Every structure is written in structure tokens, then in C-alpha cells.
Amino acid sequence: MPAIAASAAATSDAVYQQRTPSRDGIGKFYLDREIAEVMGHLGAGWLERPSRDREEQPQKLLAALDLKPTDAVADIGAGTGYFSFRISPLVPQGKVFAVDIQPEMLEMLTAIQQAKQAFNVEPVLGSATNPNLADASIDLALMVDAYHEFDYPREMMQAIVRALKPNGRVVLVEYRGENPLVLIKGLHKMTQRQVRKEMAAVGLTWLETKHVLPQQHILIFGRERT
């Protein structure tokens, strides 16, 4: 094994631990949290379910993002573009990078983009460790119910941080892990404490948490000042 590859493997081994997987997890642990199984492209219908607007109230999330018309936004784990296409008209002089690691999802997203003529939405094929965004290119990175499924959360978040502009923000929307009444599988929920711990590990500072959604919290982070 080349020296660089061996070094990377050693670093990964130090960051992650492998244990017996639970029912909905992959058996890979990061900062004491088991990573959840990925919802594949065959579950795309769930992303576009008619009840989602009522259940999740996306307009409240969009308002909470405080977007400017010129913002460049990365929708990480965009899926079919449910949020990408809702953000698009809010940044008419900006851009939406719709990032997903599944080509099948991006094929569906591209078909919707063409039908909607959303020309400021750009599909981007990422990898498990990199969203494939240019350094200092985005004002906001948004992850809605996606981060808990990242196979390599440390590496992916480090790449996202590099893509942020100096005053850029990271926003995670996750089902509230503190609340047993939120009827989502346990590994597909996250507590504020866990999210803040994992973001701090990549140099992000917690700015605020907004509680405007019925079942999810909105956690907002910025880059640490040096």
C-alpha cells in the first residue's frame, strides 16, 4: 500500500470504530454514534410524498435560513431536489448546488429541473467523502435529514468547511433525538448535543438552534475565527 494511502487508512481507523450493527445501522461508529443506513434511490417516493409539506412545514425552514438573493447554497444530500427547487426562487441572482452521491437521484432531479426550468440549480455528483464543491464557493451548506447517513462524516464535513466562504454557514436539520414522541427510527434522529459535538470536531462553531418545525430542529453553525 502506498505511504499516502496507508496514512489515510490509519487516520480513518482512528476516527471510526466498527462494531456489531444494530437493526437500522451500518455498525460504524463516529464519536459514539452509529451511522444510519442510507435511504437509497428506491425510496425517492418518500421524499416527494404529498404529506411532506404538512408534516415538515418546509416554508418555515426556508424562512429560518435568512437567504439573500445572491447566495450560493449547497443542498447536500439533495435527493430529488425537494428543497433545491424551493430554494431556487429565493436566490435568483445566486445558485443552488444540488449535491447527491447517487446518480439515480440526480437523474430524477435533472428531469425535474428541466421541467421547472430552474436554471440556477446545478446537479452535482459527490462522493462519500467529498461534495465536489470548489473551495470558498458557497454561502450556505444545508443538510436536511441527511447528515446522520454520511458514511464518512468527518471527511465530508471537512470538505464542506473548505467549500464555505469566510462568513458561510452550515445548517443541519435533523429529527429531534431528545424527543421519544418523534416517531422516526432512532438512528435517523440526532440530539443537539451530538450534532454540536460532531460539528466542533471539524472546526465549526454553534451559532443558534431554531425550534420552528414540528419535529425537527434547525442547527446553525459558522466557521471558527482564527
GIGI-V620518 format. One record per residue. PHI is phi as a letter, one per 20 degrees, with the letter a starting at -180 (999 if undefined). PSI is psi in whole degrees, -180 to 180 (999 if undefined). D_FIRST is the distance of its C-alpha to the first C-alpha in whole Angstrom. Layout:
phi:PHI psi:PSI d_first:D_FIRST
phi:PHI psi:PSI d_first:D_FIRST
This chain:
phi:999 psi:130 d_first:0
phi:g psi:155 d_first:4
phi:f psi:-41 d_first:6
phi:f psi:-45 d_first:8
phi:f psi:-40 d_first:6
phi:f psi:-39 d_first:6
phi:f psi:-43 d_first:10
phi:f psi:-41 d_first:11
phi:f psi:-40 d_first:10
phi:f psi:-41 d_first:12
phi:f psi:-45 d_first:15
phi:f psi:-42 d_first:15
phi:f psi:-35 d_first:15
phi:f psi:-28 d_first:18
phi:e psi:-37 d_first:20
phi:d psi:152 d_first:20
phi:c psi:142 d_first:21
phi:d psi:127 d_first:22
phi:c psi:179 d_first:25
phi:f psi:126 d_first:27
phi:f psi:146 d_first:28
phi:e psi:-178 d_first:32
phi:g psi:-41 d_first:34
phi:d psi:15 d_first:33
phi:d psi:176 d_first:30
phi:d psi:3 d_first:26
phi:m psi:7 d_first:25
phi:d psi:127 d_first:23
phi:d psi:140 d_first:25
phi:c psi:118 d_first:25
phi:l psi:46 d_first:27
phi:m psi:14 d_first:29
phi:d psi:130 d_first:30
phi:f psi:133 d_first:28
phi:f psi:136 d_first:27
phi:e psi:156 d_first:30
phi:f psi:145 d_first:29
phi:f psi:138 d_first:29
phi:e psi:113 d_first:33
phi:f psi:179 d_first:32
phi:f psi:-20 d_first:34
phi:f psi:-16 d_first:36
phi:e psi:15 d_first:37
phi:g psi:-31 d_first:38
phi:f psi:-32 d_first:42
phi:f psi:-33 d_first:42
phi:f psi:-31 d_first:41
phi:d psi:19 d_first:44
phi:g psi:141 d_first:46
phi:g psi:-28 d_first:50
phi:e psi:-5 d_first:50
phi:f psi:-40 d_first:47
phi:g psi:-40 d_first:50
phi:f psi:-42 d_first:52
phi:f psi:-41 d_first:49
phi:d psi:-17 d_first:47
phi:l psi:62 d_first:50
phi:f psi:-27 d_first:47
phi:f psi:-32 d_first:50
phi:f psi:-37 d_first:50
phi:f psi:-45 d_first:46
phi:g psi:-41 d_first:47
phi:f psi:-36 d_first:50
phi:f psi:-18 d_first:47
phi:f psi:-19 d_first:45
phi:l psi:52 d_first:47
phi:f psi:148 d_first:46
phi:d psi:152 d_first:47
phi:g psi:-24 d_first:48
phi:e psi:4 d_first:46
phi:f psi:145 d_first:43
phi:d psi:120 d_first:39
phi:d psi:134 d_first:38
phi:d psi:118 d_first:35
phi:e psi:98 d_first:35
phi:e psi:125 d_first:32
phi:m psi:45 d_first:32
phi:f psi:-26 d_first:35
phi:m psi:-125 d_first:35
phi:e psi:0 d_first:38
phi:n psi:21 d_first:39
phi:g psi:-48 d_first:42
phi:e psi:-32 d_first:42
phi:g psi:-45 d_first:40
phi:f psi:-17 d_first:44
phi:e psi:-28 d_first:46
phi:f psi:-34 d_first:44
phi:g psi:-51 d_first:45
phi:f psi:-13 d_first:49
phi:e psi:-14 d_first:48
phi:c psi:61 d_first:46
phi:f psi:-28 d_first:48
phi:d psi:6 d_first:47
phi:d psi:-149 d_first:44
phi:b psi:152 d_first:41
phi:c psi:118 d_first:39
phi:e psi:111 d_first:35
phi:e psi:100 d_first:35
phi:d psi:130 d_first:31
phi:b psi:155 d_first:30
phi:e psi:-3 d_first:26
phi:d psi:113 d_first:28
phi:g psi:-33 d_first:30
phi:f psi:-39 d_first:33
phi:f psi:-43 d_first:34
phi:f psi:-30 d_first:34
phi:f psi:-43 d_first:36
phi:f psi:-43 d_first:38
phi:f psi:-42 d_first:38
phi:f psi:-39 d_first:39
phi:f psi:-42 d_first:42
phi:f psi:-40 d_first:43
phi:g psi:-44 d_first:43
phi:f psi:-39 d_first:45
phi:f psi:-38 d_first:47
phi:e psi:-12 d_first:48
phi:l psi:44 d_first:47
phi:e psi:83 d_first:45
phi:f psi:-13 d_first:44
phi:e psi:12 d_first:43
phi:d psi:124 d_first:40
phi:d psi:113 d_first:37
phi:f psi:137 d_first:34
phi:c psi:124 d_first:31
phi:e psi:113 d_first:28
phi:e psi:-176 d_first:25
phi:c psi:179 d_first:22
phi:f psi:-18 d_first:21
phi:d psi:-5 d_first:20
phi:b psi:129 d_first:22
phi:f psi:-4 d_first:26
phi:l psi:50 d_first:25
phi:d psi:147 d_first:28
phi:f psi:150 d_first:29
phi:g psi:142 d_first:29
phi:l psi:44 d_first:33
phi:d psi:-11 d_first:34
phi:c psi:148 d_first:35
phi:e psi:-27 d_first:38
phi:b psi:133 d_first:38
phi:d psi:121 d_first:35
phi:d psi:131 d_first:36
phi:c psi:111 d_first:35
phi:d psi:112 d_first:37
phi:l psi:39 d_first:36
phi:c psi:-40 d_first:33
phi:g psi:-39 d_first:31
phi:f psi:-12 d_first:31
phi:d psi:-2 d_first:29
phi:f psi:126 d_first:26
phi:f psi:-35 d_first:22
phi:c psi:73 d_first:21
phi:f psi:-37 d_first:24
phi:f psi:-51 d_first:23
phi:f psi:-41 d_first:21
phi:f psi:-43 d_first:23
phi:f psi:-36 d_first:26
phi:f psi:-40 d_first:24
phi:f psi:-38 d_first:24
phi:f psi:-42 d_first:28
phi:f psi:-40 d_first:29
phi:f psi:-31 d_first:28
phi:f psi:-14 d_first:30
phi:f psi:142 d_first:33
phi:f psi:165 d_first:36
phi:g psi:-38 d_first:37
phi:d psi:20 d_first:39
phi:f psi:159 d_first:37
phi:c psi:154 d_first:38
phi:d psi:130 d_first:36
phi:c psi:123 d_first:38
phi:d psi:132 d_first:37
phi:d psi:117 d_first:39
phi:c psi:145 d_first:38
phi:f psi:140 d_first:41
phi:f psi:109 d_first:42
phi:f psi:-19 d_first:40
phi:f psi:-16 d_first:43
phi:d psi:108 d_first:46
phi:f psi:-13 d_first:46
phi:e psi:-10 d_first:49
phi:e psi:107 d_first:46
phi:e psi:65 d_first:45
phi:c psi:146 d_first:42
phi:g psi:141 d_first:39
phi:g psi:-42 d_first:38
phi:f psi:-9 d_first:34
phi:d psi:16 d_first:36
phi:c psi:158 d_first:38
phi:b psi:144 d_first:37
phi:e psi:156 d_first:39
phi:g psi:-42 d_first:39
phi:g psi:-43 d_first:38
phi:f psi:-44 d_first:35
phi:f psi:-45 d_first:34
phi:f psi:-37 d_first:35
phi:f psi:-43 d_first:33
phi:f psi:-34 d_first:30
phi:f psi:-36 d_first:31
phi:f psi:-31 d_first:32
phi:f psi:-18 d_first:28
phi:d psi:17 d_first:27
phi:n psi:24 d_first:30
phi:d psi:141 d_first:33
phi:d psi:131 d_first:37
phi:f psi:131 d_first:39
phi:d psi:-48 d_first:42
phi:a psi:163 d_first:44
phi:c psi:129 d_first:44
phi:d psi:133 d_first:47
phi:d psi:70 d_first:48
phi:d psi:-7 d_first:50
phi:d psi:154 d_first:48
phi:f psi:-39 d_first:50
phi:c psi:-10 d_first:46
phi:d psi:152 d_first:44
phi:d psi:154 d_first:43
phi:d psi:110 d_first:42
phi:d psi:127 d_first:40
phi:d psi:133 d_first:40
phi:c psi:154 d_first:37
phi:c psi:170 d_first:37
phi:f psi:144 d_first:35
phi:f psi:140 d_first:35
phi:e psi:134 d_first:37
phi:d psi:999 d_first:36
